[in-house]
């Protein structure tokens, strides 16, 4: 599949890296700062291109620009795509821009709205998606399968999902940093403390996913009566840990 990435920043670049792992994919890399695209090309291959070539040739056109830049970009792409739909599927990761708004900007045609997250850069992403305009997701899912896991959601739930998986890495980063800080207070080196904290979070998450057990059950399994873990859990509850996490997600998703 020929895939064009317009915008090769953090998220666009992460998805391009994932697409490059499939040698059947042909990549076109576009950035308003050409050197940024060239730097990525040196790392993953592909070809440098401009918006016009991307619109003319791509089967999958991934728009990795900020929401404020989308109207101008779509104004340039719309006449170029007019004769090609539905042979090209547009994929937008612009937060807050609905499929209806994207269609208004680009015209009718297959479109997929996605919400990826930063772990896609290491193949461990969580990518939410919803389809419109008759888009079939199979080719898209196959082309980007090395980015991580994908979940189809109703568009009305995209903001909630984004608050969990899109903003969630930042919340987890804060938690890991705080855990490591505690380790340093206890005498560990910063390097060792970060390793212990990050690997612990990674392993706990993997255990939830692979065991199929509820996290509460897994938590109970290590909370021995009168033991050290339950004393730590008590302190987290005393300080409103779960409530703080819930409120952070609700705030991030603007959920009332």
Secondary structure, DSSP 8 states (H G I E B T S, - for coil): -EEEEE--SHHHHHHHHHHHTSTT-EEEEE-SSHHHHHHHHHHH--EE--HHHHHHH-SEEEE-S-HHHHHHHHHHHHHHHTTTTTSSEEEE--TT--HHHHHHHH-SS-EEEEE--GGGGGT-EEEEEEEETT---HHHHHHTGGGEEEEE--GGGHHHHIIIIITHHHHHHHHHHHHHHHHHHTT--HHHHHHHHHHHHHHHHHHHHHH---HHHHHHHT--TT-HHHHHHHHHHHTTHHHHHHHHHHHHTT--
